Amino acid sequence: MDIDRFISSNRPAWQRLEQLSRRAGRDPRRLNADELDELVRLYQRVSSHLSTARTYLRDPALTAELTRLTARCSAVVYGSRPRTWRAAVRFVTDTFPAALWHARAFVLISALLFIVPAAALAFWLAGSPVALDVAIPPALQEAYVEEDFAAYYSSSPSAQFTSEVSTNNIRVGILAFAAGILLCLPTAALLAFNGLNLGVAAGLFAAVGEQPRFWGLILPHGLLELTAVFIAGGAGLRLGWTLVDPGDRARGEALIEEGRRAVVIVIGLVVVFCIAGLIEGFVTGSPLPTWVRVGIGAVTETVFVAYVVIRGRAAAVRGLTGSLGEDNQAGWSTAPS
């Protein structure tokens, strides 16, 4: 990494942070809300610059300067800035959809890794009684179709079931994301494995002519839930691919940058999984007509996809990529340069 280029490209941010910290002194009320937000964002950015300087540049003078600057700002940042509704709104309207839009190609790959094995196995089992008997013992097939599959969705009180299924889905999503750091392979395997599990059930219902019953129980919650799984898998694949191909960035720098964006996706997906869990707990197993239950799932999925496309594209036009702490309005990014 060229130290002169690093300093020249980031010096304006350091000078601006120095200016804001001097104005704030020990009383952050000397800054207005926008200036205080800017100071926090610049503090996060310069902290990443300090890490880069220590790890890669190893210049004592530069390290000392950045250490002094971040130390001066830390008391103001951590002693004064509470979490605000403004920050939460910015996360929902800009940061989260921007991160999803930025990772859309990997989300598509994640979806294919799940859907292709699921569809292939379902078609095979539906047309091959021998393969179906190997996958599911004949003695269990009728009970699974007639009772067990539907009974699962009413096996516990709705609130308890919602809590349990949401927790499990969040765990699976985080695992799909975290496993990507191992060069993508565990995430790809996890997606394919879960796709095969769905394919077994779909193939069995298709073989006995009960496809409407199957989709009537899967689609209400499954549309949103599987979309969230695909996104978690996509975030993991992107993180792993960063190690394979960091581009013109050092691998450590690239991993930090993508990690900030991945954290945004994981935080947002917790909410998405909870919404899917509510639908699964209170709608999927309810006595509502099938068209109503499926309609609720379809509307929820449509709203979420529209939100990601509209807000994500708009954020991308403004230069946002969804990195944690990024804000295009102030012209600063937390990603290390």
Backbone hydrogen bonds in HBPLUS format (Angstrom, degrees):
<---DONOR---> <-ACCEPTOR-->    atom                        ^
c    i                          cat <-CA-CA->   ^        H-A-AA   ^      H-
h    n   atom  resd res      DA  || num        DHA   H-A  angle D-A-AA Bond
n    s   type  num  typ     dist DA aas  dist angle  dist       angle   num
A0006-PHE N   A0002-ASP O   2.94 MM   4  6.13 155.6  2.00 149.4 157.2     1
A0007-ILE N   A0003-ILE O   2.93 MM   4  6.12 160.7  1.97 149.2 153.2     2
A0008-SER N   A0004-ASP O   2.95 MM   4  6.11 170.4  1.96 152.0 155.0     3
A0009-SER N   A0005-ARG O   3.00 MM   4  6.01 158.3  2.05 146.9 152.3     4
A0010-ASN N   A0006-PHE O   3.23 MM   4  6.23 139.2  2.41 137.9 147.4     5
A0011-ARG N   A0007-ILE O   2.81 MM   4  5.55 131.8  2.04 152.4 161.1     6
A0013-ALA N   A0010-ASN O   3.11 MM   3  5.55 123.6  2.44 110.4 123.4     7
A0014-TRP N   A0010-ASN O   3.24 MM   4  6.61 156.0  2.31 151.4 158.5     8
A0015-GLN N   A0011-ARG O   2.91 MM   4  6.15 160.8  1.94 160.3 165.5     9
A0016-ARG N   A0012-PRO O   2.98 MM   4  6.14 156.2  2.03 145.0 151.4    10
A0017-LEU N   A0013-ALA O   2.97 MM   4  6.16 158.2  2.01 146.7 152.5    11
A0018-GLU N   A0014-TRP O   2.92 MM   4  6.12 155.7  1.98 146.0 153.0    12
A0019-GLN N   A0015-GLN O   2.94 MM   4  6.17 153.9  2.01 144.3 151.3    13
A0020-LEU N   A0016-ARG O   2.97 MM   4  6.26 162.7  2.00 152.4 156.0    14
A0021-SER N   A0017-LEU O   2.90 MM   4  6.02 163.0  1.93 151.7 156.6    15
A0022-ARG N   A0018-GLU O   3.02 MM   4  6.13 154.0  2.09 145.0 151.6    16
A0023-ARG N   A0019-GLN O   3.11 MM   4  6.33 156.3  2.17 145.2 151.7    17
A0024-ALA N   A0020-LEU O   2.91 MM   4  6.13 152.3  1.99 147.4 155.2    18
A0025-GLY N   A0021-SER O   2.92 MM   4  6.01 156.2  1.98 144.3 150.6    19
A0027-ASP N   A0024-ALA O   2.92 MM   3  5.52 144.1  2.05 147.9 146.5    20
A0030-ARG N   A0027-ASP O   3.15 MM   3  6.10 167.4  2.17 126.7 129.0    21
A0031-LEU N   A0028-PRO O   3.02 MM   3  5.73 167.5  2.04 119.4 123.5    22
A0036-LEU N   A0032-ASN O   2.93 MM   4  6.15 155.0  1.99 155.8 163.5    23
A0037-ASP N   A0033-ALA O   2.97 MM   4  6.19 158.4  2.02 149.2 154.7    24
A0038-GLU N   A0034-ASP O   2.95 MM   4  6.15 154.6  2.02 143.0 150.5    25
A0039-LEU N   A0035-GLU O   2.85 MM   4  6.09 154.1  1.92 145.3 152.3    26
A0040-VAL N   A0036-LEU O   3.07 MM   4  6.33 156.3  2.12 146.8 152.2    27
A0041-ARG N   A0037-ASP O   3.02 MM   4  6.30 163.2  2.05 151.6 155.9    28
A0042-LEU N   A0038-GLU O   2.88 MM   4  6.07 163.9  1.90 154.5 159.2    29
A0043-TYR N   A0039-LEU O   2.83 MM   4  5.96 151.0  1.92 144.6 153.3    30
A0044-GLN N   A0040-VAL O   3.01 MM   4  6.30 157.9  2.06 149.7 154.3    31
A0045-ARG N   A0041-ARG O   2.99 MM   4  6.27 156.1  2.05 145.4 152.5    32
A0046-VAL N   A0042-LEU O   2.79 MM   4  5.97 168.6  1.80 155.8 158.5    33
A0047-SER N   A0043-TYR O   2.90 MM   4  6.01 146.5  2.02 142.6 152.1    34
A0048-SER N   A0044-GLN O   3.21 MM   4  6.50 148.8  2.31 140.5 147.4    35
A0048-SER N   A0045-ARG O   3.09 MM   3  5.25 120.7  2.45  97.1 111.2    36
A0049-HIS N   A0045-ARG O   3.01 MM   4  6.42 145.5  2.14 141.9 152.5    37
A0050-LEU N   A0046-VAL O   2.83 MM   4  6.13 149.8  1.92 147.1 154.8    38
A0051-SER N   A0047-SER O   3.05 MM   4  6.38 153.7  2.12 143.1 149.6    39
A0052-THR N   A0048-SER O   2.97 MM   4  6.25 156.1  2.03 145.0 151.4    40
A0053-ALA N   A0049-HIS O   2.81 MM   4  6.07 158.7  1.86 150.4 156.6    41
A0054-ARG N   A0050-LEU O   2.92 MM   4  6.15 158.6  1.97 150.8 155.9    42
A0055-THR N   A0051-SER O   2.98 MM   4  6.09 157.7  2.03 147.2 153.4    43
A0056-TYR N   A0052-THR O   2.82 MM   4  5.67 168.7  1.84 152.9 156.9    44
A0058-ARG N   A0053-ALA O   2.68 MM   5  5.77 154.2  1.75 170.5 171.3    45
A0063-THR N   A0059-ASP O   2.92 MM   4  6.05 168.9  1.93 164.8 168.5    46
A0064-ALA N   A0060-PRO O   2.94 MM   4  6.02 158.0  1.99 145.7 151.6    47
A0065-GLU N   A0061-ALA O   3.01 MM   4  6.22 156.7  2.07 145.8 152.1    48
A0066-LEU N   A0062-LEU O   3.01 MM   4  6.24 167.9  2.02 157.2 159.4    49
A0067-THR N   A0063-THR O   2.88 MM   4  5.95 151.0  1.96 144.9 153.9    50
A0068-ARG N   A0064-ALA O   2.98 MM   4  6.12 162.0  2.01 147.8 152.0    51
A0069-LEU N   A0065-GLU O   3.05 MM   4  6.27 158.3  2.10 144.6 150.8    52
A0070-THR N   A0066-LEU O   2.95 MM   4  6.10 168.2  1.96 150.7 153.2    53
A0071-ALA N   A0067-THR O   2.96 MM   4  6.01 155.7  2.02 146.7 154.0    54
A0072-ARG N   A0068-ARG O   3.05 MM   4  6.22 155.4  2.11 146.8 152.5    55
A0073-CYS N   A0069-LEU O   3.27 MM   4  6.52 148.3  2.38 141.5 149.4    56
A0074-SER N   A0070-THR O   2.98 MM   4  6.02 135.6  2.19 145.4 156.6    57
A0077-VAL N   A0073-CYS O   2.94 MM   4  6.15 167.8  1.95 162.6 166.5    58
A0078-TYR N   A0074-SER O   2.89 MM   4  5.88 169.0  1.90 154.6 156.7    59
A0079-GLY N   A0075-ALA O   2.95 MM   4  5.34 131.0  2.19 126.1 137.6    60
A0081-ARG N   A0077-VAL O   3.45 MM   4  5.88 161.7  2.48 138.7 141.6    61
A0088-ALA N   A0084-THR O   3.16 MM   4  6.53 155.9  2.22 144.2 150.9    62
A0089-VAL N   A0085-TRP O   2.80 MM   4  6.04 161.3  1.83 154.6 159.2    63
A0090-ARG N   A0086-ARG O   2.97 MM   4  6.16 157.2  2.02 144.8 151.3    64
A0091-PHE N   A0087-ALA O   2.97 MM   4  6.19 148.3  2.07 142.3 150.8    65
A0092-VAL N   A0088-ALA O   3.06 MM   4  6.38 158.9  2.10 150.1 154.6    66
A0093-THR N   A0089-VAL O   2.85 MM   4  5.97 169.9  1.86 158.2 161.3    67
A0094-ASP N   A0090-ARG O   2.90 MM   4  5.46 149.5  1.99 137.9 145.0    68
A0095-THR N   A0090-ARG O   3.13 MM   5  6.48 158.7  2.18 145.1 150.6    69
A0096-PHE N   A0091-PHE O   2.89 MM   5  5.72 175.8  1.89 155.7 156.9    70
A0098-ALA N   A0094-ASP O   2.93 MM   4  5.84 148.7  2.02 147.8 157.7    71
A0099-ALA N   A0095-THR O   2.98 MM   4  6.19 154.6  2.04 149.9 156.2    72
A0100-LEU N   A0096-PHE O   3.07 MM   4  6.38 158.3  2.12 153.7 159.6    73
A0101-TRP N   A0097-PRO O   2.89 MM   4  6.03 160.9  1.92 148.4 153.7    74
A0102-HIS N   A0098-ALA O   2.92 MM   4  6.06 154.0  1.99 145.5 152.8    75
A0103-ALA N   A0099-ALA O   3.17 MM   4  6.34 138.1  2.36 137.6 147.6    76
A0103-ALA N   A0100-LEU O   3.16 MM   3  5.19 128.5  2.44  94.5 107.7    77
A0104-ARG N   A0101-TRP O   3.29 MM   3  5.08 168.0  2.31 105.4 106.8    78
A0106-PHE N   A0103-ALA O   3.05 MM   3  5.55 121.4  2.41 112.9 126.5    79
A0107-VAL N   A0103-ALA O   3.02 MM   4  6.27 148.1  2.13 151.7 161.3    80
A0108-LEU N   A0104-ARG O   3.00 MM   4  6.25 153.1  2.07 148.0 154.0    81
A0109-ILE N   A0105-ALA O   3.12 MM   4  6.45 155.7  2.18 141.9 148.2    82
A0110-SER N   A0106-PHE O   2.89 MM   4  6.07 157.0  1.94 143.6 150.2    83
A0111-ALA N   A0107-VAL O   2.90 MM   4  6.18 155.0  1.97 148.0 154.3    84
A0112-LEU N   A0108-LEU O   3.01 MM   4  6.30 157.3  2.06 149.9 155.5    85
A0113-LEU N   A0109-ILE O   2.96 MM   4  6.23 152.0  2.04 149.6 157.5    86
A0114-PHE N   A0110-SER O   3.25 MM   4  6.55 133.2  2.49 139.7 151.0    87
A0114-PHE N   A0111-ALA O   3.16 MM   3  5.25 136.0  2.37  97.0 109.0    88
A0115-ILE N   A0111-ALA O   2.77 MM   4  5.94 176.9  1.78 161.7 162.7    89
A0116-VAL N   A0112-LEU O   3.03 MM   4  5.53 160.7  2.07 136.5 142.7    90
A0118-ALA N   A0114-PHE O   3.28 MM   4  6.34 157.9  2.33 144.5 151.0    91
A0119-ALA N   A0115-ILE O   2.80 MM   4  5.94 170.2  1.81 162.3 164.0    92
A0120-ALA N   A0116-VAL O   2.95 MM   4  6.02 166.4  1.97 153.1 157.5    93
A0121-LEU N   A0117-PRO O   3.00 MM   4  6.04 167.9  2.01 148.7 152.0    94
A0122-ALA N   A0118-ALA O   2.98 MM   4  6.06 158.9  2.02 147.1 153.7    95
A0123-PHE N   A0119-ALA O   2.98 MM   4  6.14 167.6  1.99 154.3 156.7    96
A0124-TRP N   A0120-ALA O   3.07 MM   4  6.22 156.3  2.13 143.6 150.7    97
A0125-LEU N   A0121-LEU O   2.90 MM   4  6.07 172.0  1.91 157.6 158.9    98
A0126-ALA N   A0122-ALA O   2.94 MM   4  6.00 155.8  2.00 146.7 154.0    99
A0127-GLY N   A0123-PHE O   3.23 MM   4  6.32 139.4  2.40 138.3 146.7   100
A0127-GLY N   A0124-TRP O   3.22 MM   3  5.41 133.0  2.46  98.4 110.2   101
A0128-SER N   A0125-LEU O   3.36 MM   3  5.07 157.8  2.41  96.0 102.5   102
A0132-LEU N   A0128-SER O   2.97 MM   4  6.24 156.8  2.03 153.8 161.4   103
A0133-ASP N   A0129-PRO O   2.94 MM   4  6.13 155.0  2.00 146.4 152.0   104
A0134-VAL N   A0130-VAL O   3.12 MM   4  6.42 142.6  2.27 142.5 152.6   105
A0135-ALA N   A0131-ALA O   2.99 MM   4  6.26 153.8  2.06 147.5 154.4   106
A0136-ILE N   A0132-LEU O   2.86 MM   4  6.03 166.0  1.88 157.3 160.7   107
A0140-LEU N   A0137-PRO O   2.88 MM   3  5.55 152.8  1.95 123.0 130.9   108
A0141-GLN N   A0138-PRO O   3.32 MM   3  5.24 141.3  2.48  96.6 106.9   109
A0144-TYR N   A0140-LEU O   2.96 MM   4  6.05 155.2  2.02 151.5 158.9   110
A0145-VAL N   A0141-GLN O   3.07 MM   4  6.30 161.7  2.10 153.1 157.1   111
A0146-GLU N   A0142-GLU O   2.86 MM   4  5.92 172.3  1.86 158.7 161.4   112
A0147-GLU N   A0143-ALA O   2.89 MM   4  5.41 153.2  1.96 137.1 144.1   113
A0148-ASP N   A0143-ALA O   2.89 MM   5  6.07 156.4  1.95 147.9 152.6   114
A0149-PHE N   A0144-TYR O   3.03 MM   5  5.51 161.9  2.07 144.0 145.7   115
A0151-ALA N   A0147-GLU O   2.82 MM   4  5.78 159.8  1.86 162.8 169.3   116
A0152-TYR N   A0148-ASP O   3.13 MM   4  6.17 141.2  2.29 145.2 151.4   117
A0153-TYR N   A0150-ALA O   3.21 MM   3  5.86 138.9  2.39 114.6 122.2   118
A0154-SER N   A0151-ALA O   3.05 MM   3  5.39 157.8  2.10 110.7 117.8   119
A0155-SER N   A0152-TYR O   3.34 MM   3  5.06 162.8  2.37 106.4 105.0   120
A0161-PHE N   A0157-PRO O   2.81 MM   4  5.96 168.0  1.83 166.1 170.3   121
A0162-THR N   A0158-SER O   2.84 MM   4  5.97 158.6  1.89 149.8 155.8   122
A0163-SER N   A0159-ALA O   3.10 MM   4  6.32 161.3  2.13 146.0 150.3   123
A0164-GLU N   A0160-GLN O   2.97 MM   4  6.22 164.5  1.99 154.0 158.1   124
A0165-VAL N   A0161-PHE O   2.86 MM   4  5.99 172.6  1.86 157.1 159.4   125
A0166-SER N   A0162-THR O   2.93 MM   4  5.89 156.2  1.99 146.4 153.5   126
A0167-THR N   A0163-SER O   3.06 MM   4  6.12 162.1  2.09 144.4 149.4   127
A0168-ASN N   A0164-GLU O   3.01 MM   4  6.24 160.0  2.05 147.3 153.0   128
A0169-ASN N   A0165-VAL O   2.90 MM   4  6.04 161.2  1.94 146.3 151.6   129
A0170-ILE N   A0166-SER O   2.91 MM   4  6.08 158.3  1.96 150.3 156.2   130
A0171-ARG N   A0167-THR O   3.01 MM   4  6.20 153.8  2.08 143.0 150.4   131
A0172-VAL N   A0168-ASN O   2.94 MM   4  6.26 157.3  1.99 150.6 156.4   132
A0173-GLY N   A0169-ASN O   2.85 MM   4  6.05 160.7  1.89 149.0 154.6   133
A0174-ILE N   A0170-ILE O   2.89 MM   4  6.08 162.5  1.92 151.6 155.7   134
A0175-LEU N   A0171-ARG O   2.95 MM   4  6.11 155.0  2.02 145.0 152.4   135
A0176-ALA N   A0172-VAL O   2.86 MM   4  6.11 158.1  1.91 150.2 156.1   136
A0177-PHE N   A0173-GLY O   3.00 MM   4  6.23 148.4  2.11 142.7 151.4   137
A0178-ALA N   A0174-ILE O   2.75 MM   4  5.90 177.3  1.75 157.6 158.6   138
A0179-ALA N   A0175-LEU O   2.92 MM   4  5.82 159.7  1.96 148.2 153.1   139
A0180-GLY N   A0177-PHE O   3.14 MM   3  5.64 150.3  2.23 110.3 118.9   140
A0181-ILE N   A0178-ALA O   3.30 MM   3  6.07 165.1  2.32 119.3 122.4   141
A0182-LEU N   A0179-ALA O   3.15 MM   3  5.91 164.0  2.18 120.5 124.7   142
A0184-CYS N   A0180-GLY O   3.00 MM   4  4.23 156.9  2.05 126.8 130.3   143
A0188-ALA N   A0184-CYS O   3.02 MM   4  6.24 163.9  2.05 160.4 165.4   144
A0189-ALA N   A0185-LEU O   2.97 MM   4  6.19 158.7  2.01 153.0 158.9   145
A0190-LEU N   A0186-PRO O   2.86 MM   4  6.03 156.2  1.91 147.7 154.3   146
A0191-LEU N   A0187-THR O   2.97 MM   4  6.18 162.6  2.00 154.4 158.2   147
A0192-ALA N   A0188-ALA O   3.05 MM   4  6.23 165.5  2.07 147.5 151.7   148
A0193-PHE N   A0189-ALA O   2.87 MM   4  5.99 159.1  1.91 148.5 154.8   149
A0194-ASN N   A0190-LEU O   3.04 MM   4  6.22 165.9  2.06 149.9 153.1   150
A0195-GLY N   A0191-LEU O   2.93 MM   4  6.11 149.5  2.03 145.4 154.8   151
A0196-LEU N   A0192-ALA O   2.90 MM   4  6.17 152.1  1.98 148.8 155.7   152
A0197-ASN N   A0193-PHE O   3.08 MM   4  6.43 150.9  2.17 145.4 153.0   153
A0198-LEU N   A0194-ASN O   3.15 MM   4  6.44 158.1  2.20 145.4 150.2   154
A0199-GLY N   A0195-GLY O   2.88 MM   4  6.13 151.3  1.96 145.6 154.8   155
A0200-VAL N   A0196-LEU O   2.97 MM   4  6.26 144.4  2.10 148.5 156.0   156
A0201-ALA N   A0197-ASN O   3.45 MM   4  6.81 163.4  2.48 147.6 149.6   157
A0202-ALA N   A0198-LEU O   2.94 MM   4  6.18 169.2  1.95 157.4 160.9   158
A0203-GLY N   A0199-GLY O   2.84 MM   4  5.85 156.6  1.89 144.1 150.7   159
A0204-LEU N   A0200-VAL O   3.03 MM   4  6.24 155.0  2.10 147.7 153.9   160
A0205-PHE N   A0201-ALA O   3.10 MM   4  6.36 170.8  2.11 157.2 158.6   161
A0206-ALA N   A0202-ALA O   2.99 MM   4  6.10 154.2  2.06 144.7 152.5   162
A0207-ALA N   A0203-GLY O   2.94 MM   4  6.02 149.4  2.03 142.7 150.7   163
A0208-VAL N   A0204-LEU O   3.31 MM   4  6.61 141.8  2.46 146.0 154.3   164
A0210-GLU N   A0205-PHE O   2.75 MM   5  4.88 160.5  1.79 159.8 154.4   165
A0209-GLY N   A0206-ALA O   3.20 MM   3  5.04 164.1  2.23 102.2 106.3   166
A0214-PHE N   A0210-GLU O   3.18 MM   4  6.51 157.3  2.23 152.6 159.2   167
A0215-TRP N   A0211-GLN O   2.94 MM   4  6.19 170.8  1.94 172.5 170.0   168
A0216-GLY N   A0212-PRO O   2.91 MM   4  5.85 143.7  2.04 138.6 149.0   169
A0217-LEU N   A0214-PHE O   3.05 MM   3  5.42 144.1  2.18 105.8 115.9   170
A0218-ILE N   A0214-PHE O   3.00 MM   4  6.24 138.3  2.18 145.4 158.2   171
A0219-LEU N   A0215-TRP O   2.99 MM   4  5.55 165.1  2.01 139.8 144.6   172
A0222-GLY N   A0218-ILE O   2.71 MM   4  5.22 140.8  1.86 156.7 166.4   173
A0223-LEU N   A0219-LEU O   3.41 MM   4  5.50 169.2  2.43 129.1 128.2   174
A0225-GLU N   A0221-HIS O   2.97 MM   4  6.02 165.5  1.99 157.0 160.5   175
A0226-LEU N   A0222-GLY O   2.82 MM   4  5.54 166.3  1.84 141.1 145.8   176
A0227-THR N   A0223-LEU O   3.20 MM   4  6.20 149.5  2.29 133.3 142.0   177
A0228-ALA N   A0224-LEU O   2.99 MM   4  6.23 154.7  2.05 147.6 153.6   178
A0229-VAL N   A0225-GLU O   3.01 MM   4  6.36 149.5  2.11 143.0 151.9   179
A0230-PHE N   A0226-LEU O   2.82 MM   4  6.09 158.9  1.87 151.8 157.1   180
A0231-ILE N   A0227-THR O   2.97 MM   4  6.23 152.7  2.04 145.5 153.1   181
A0232-ALA N   A0228-ALA O   2.91 MM   4  6.16 161.5  1.95 149.3 154.1   182
A0233-GLY N   A0229-VAL O   2.86 MM   4  6.07 163.0  1.88 151.5 156.6   183
A0234-GLY N   A0230-PHE O   2.77 MM   4  5.96 151.5  1.85 143.0 151.8   184
A0235-ALA N   A0231-ILE O   2.87 MM   4  6.13 153.7  1.93 151.1 157.3   185
A0236-GLY N   A0232-ALA O   3.04 MM   4  6.34 154.2  2.11 145.3 152.3   186
A0237-LEU N   A0233-GLY O   2.85 MM   4  6.13 155.6  1.90 150.6 157.6   187
A0238-ARG N   A0234-GLY O   2.91 MM   4  6.09 159.2  1.95 147.8 153.3   188
A0239-LEU N   A0235-ALA O   3.02 MM   4  6.18 156.3  2.08 142.6 149.1   189
A0240-GLY N   A0236-GLY O   2.94 MM   4  6.17 161.0  1.98 148.9 153.9   190
A0241-TRP N   A0237-LEU O   2.81 MM   4  5.95 156.0  1.87 148.6 155.8   191
A0242-THR N   A0238-ARG O   3.04 MM   4  6.19 136.3  2.24 139.5 149.9   192
A0243-LEU N   A0240-GLY O   3.10 MM   3  5.51 136.2  2.30 104.9 115.3   193
A0244-VAL N   A0241-TRP O   3.03 MM   3  4.86 117.1  2.44  90.0 106.2   194
A0245-ASP N   A0241-TRP O   2.70 MM   4  5.90 170.6  1.71 162.1 163.9   195
A0249-ARG N   A0246-PRO O   3.45 MM   3  5.66 162.2  2.49 118.4 121.6   196
A0254-ALA N   A0250-ALA O   2.83 MM   4  6.05 164.6  1.85 162.5 167.4   197
A0255-LEU N   A0251-ARG O   2.85 MM   4  5.96 156.6  1.90 148.5 154.9   198
A0256-ILE N   A0252-GLY O   3.03 MM   4  6.23 155.6  2.09 145.4 151.5   199
A0257-GLU N   A0253-GLU O   3.03 MM   4  6.27 163.0  2.06 149.5 154.1   200
A0258-GLU N   A0254-ALA O   2.92 MM   4  6.12 171.0  1.92 154.6 156.9   201
A0259-GLY N   A0255-LEU O   2.76 MM   4  5.72 143.1  1.90 138.3 149.8   202
A0260-ARG N   A0256-ILE O   3.07 MM   4  6.31 149.8  2.16 147.3 152.6   203
A0261-ARG N   A0257-GLU O   3.42 MM   4  6.75 153.2  2.50 140.6 147.3   204
A0262-ALA N   A0258-GLU O   2.82 MM   4  6.05 153.3  1.89 148.5 156.7   205
A0263-VAL N   A0259-GLY O   2.95 MM   4  6.11 153.0  2.02 147.6 153.6   206
A0264-VAL N   A0260-ARG O   3.40 MM   4  6.65 153.1  2.48 136.9 142.7   207
A0265-ILE N   A0261-ARG O   3.22 MM   4  6.61 154.8  2.29 145.1 151.3   208
A0266-VAL N   A0262-ALA O   2.94 MM   4  6.26 162.2  1.98 155.2 159.5   209
A0267-ILE N   A0263-VAL O   2.98 MM   4  6.17 164.4  2.00 153.3 157.1   210
A0268-GLY N   A0264-VAL O   3.06 MM   4  6.27 166.7  2.07 151.3 154.9   211
A0269-LEU N   A0265-ILE O   2.89 MM   4  6.05 152.4  1.96 149.3 157.5   212
A0270-VAL N   A0266-VAL O   3.21 MM   4  6.46 137.9  2.40 144.5 153.2   213
A0271-VAL N   A0268-GLY O   3.18 MM   3  5.63 126.0  2.49 107.1 117.9   214
A0272-VAL N   A0268-GLY O   3.31 MM   4  6.68 157.4  2.37 142.6 149.0   215
A0273-PHE N   A0269-LEU O   2.78 MM   4  5.95 166.6  1.80 158.4 160.4   216
A0274-CYS N   A0270-VAL O   3.08 MM   4  6.25 148.8  2.18 139.4 148.0   217
A0275-ILE N   A0271-VAL O   3.00 MM   4  6.32 152.1  2.08 150.0 157.1   218
A0276-ALA N   A0272-VAL O   2.98 MM   4  6.28 162.6  2.02 151.6 156.4   219
A0277-GLY N   A0273-PHE O   2.82 MM   4  6.01 148.2  1.92 142.1 151.6   220
A0278-LEU N   A0274-CYS O   2.93 MM   4  6.22 148.0  2.04 144.0 151.8   221
A0279-ILE N   A0275-ILE O   3.10 MM   4  6.45 156.7  2.16 149.6 155.1   222
A0280-GLU N   A0276-ALA O   2.93 MM   4  6.19 160.0  1.97 148.4 154.3   223
A0281-GLY N   A0277-GLY O   2.83 MM   4  5.96 151.1  1.91 146.4 154.4   224
A0282-PHE N   A0278-LEU O   2.90 MM   4  5.89 158.0  1.95 148.7 154.0   225
A0283-VAL N   A0279-ILE O   2.76 MM   4  4.98 145.6  1.88 136.4 143.0   226
A0284-THR N   A0279-ILE O   3.01 MM   5  6.38 155.4  2.07 149.4 156.3   227
A0286-SER N   A0283-VAL O   3.06 MM   3  5.09 161.7  2.09 109.8 115.2   228
A0292-VAL N   A0289-PRO O   3.04 MM   3  5.36 128.4  2.32 104.7 118.1   229
A0293-ARG N   A0289-PRO O   3.08 MM   4  6.44 164.5  2.11 159.0 163.0   230
A0294-VAL N   A0290-THR O   2.88 MM   4  6.05 173.4  1.88 162.1 163.9   231
A0295-GLY N   A0291-TRP O   2.89 MM   4  5.74 143.7  2.02 126.8 138.0   232
A0296-ILE N   A0292-VAL O   2.92 MM   4  6.17 151.5  2.00 149.6 155.6   233
A0297-GLY N   A0293-ARG O   3.21 MM   4  6.55 161.2  2.25 146.3 150.8   234
A0298-ALA N   A0294-VAL O   2.83 MM   4  6.10 156.1  1.89 150.9 158.2   235
A0299-VAL N   A0295-GLY O   2.90 MM   4  6.03 162.5  1.93 150.9 155.1   236
A0300-THR N   A0296-ILE O   3.03 MM   4  6.17 164.8  2.06 148.5 152.9   237
A0301-GLU N   A0297-GLY O   2.99 MM   4  6.13 162.2  2.02 147.2 152.1   238
A0302-THR N   A0298-ALA O   2.89 MM   4  6.04 158.7  1.94 146.8 153.1   239
A0303-VAL N   A0299-VAL O   2.94 MM   4  6.14 162.1  1.98 152.6 156.9   240
A0304-PHE N   A0300-THR O   3.04 MM   4  6.25 160.4  2.08 147.6 153.0   241
A0305-VAL N   A0301-GLU O   2.91 MM   4  6.12 170.8  1.92 156.6 159.0   242
A0306-ALA N   A0302-THR O   2.91 MM   4  5.99 162.4  1.94 148.3 153.9   243
A0307-TYR N   A0303-VAL O   2.90 MM   4  6.03 154.4  1.97 144.5 151.9   244
A0308-VAL N   A0304-PHE O   2.96 MM   4  6.26 159.5  2.00 152.8 157.4   245
A0309-VAL N   A0305-VAL O   2.93 MM   4  6.13 168.5  1.94 155.3 158.3   246
A0310-ILE N   A0306-ALA O   2.84 MM   4  5.82 169.0  1.85 153.3 156.7   247
A0311-ARG N   A0307-TYR O   2.96 MM   4  5.64 150.6  2.05 138.7 147.0   248
A0312-GLY N   A0308-VAL O   2.80 MM   4  5.15 137.2  1.98 123.5 137.4   249
A0313-ARG N   A0309-VAL O   2.99 MM   4  5.71 157.2  2.04 132.3 139.2   250
A0314-ALA N   A0310-ILE O   3.10 MM   4  6.16 157.7  2.15 140.1 146.9   251
A0315-ALA N   A0311-ARG O   2.91 MM   4  6.05 155.8  1.97 145.0 151.5   252
A0316-ALA N   A0312-GLY O   2.96 MM   4  6.15 154.4  2.03 144.9 152.1   253
A0317-VAL N   A0313-ARG O   2.98 MM   4  6.24 151.3  2.06 147.9 155.1   254
A0318-ARG N   A0314-ALA O   3.30 MM   4  6.60 141.6  2.46 138.1 147.3   255
A0318-ARG N   A0315-ALA O   3.08 MM   3  5.17 126.4  2.38  96.2 110.0   256
A0320-LEU N   A0315-ALA O   2.99 MM   5  5.32 157.8  2.04 149.4 142.1   257
A0319-GLY N   A0316-ALA O   2.94 MM   3  4.96 158.8  1.99 104.7 110.4   258
A0326-GLU N   A0323-SER O   2.96 MM   3  5.43 159.1  2.01 141.7 141.1   259
A0331-GLY N   A0328-ASN O   2.97 MM   3  4.86 141.1  2.13  95.7 107.9   260
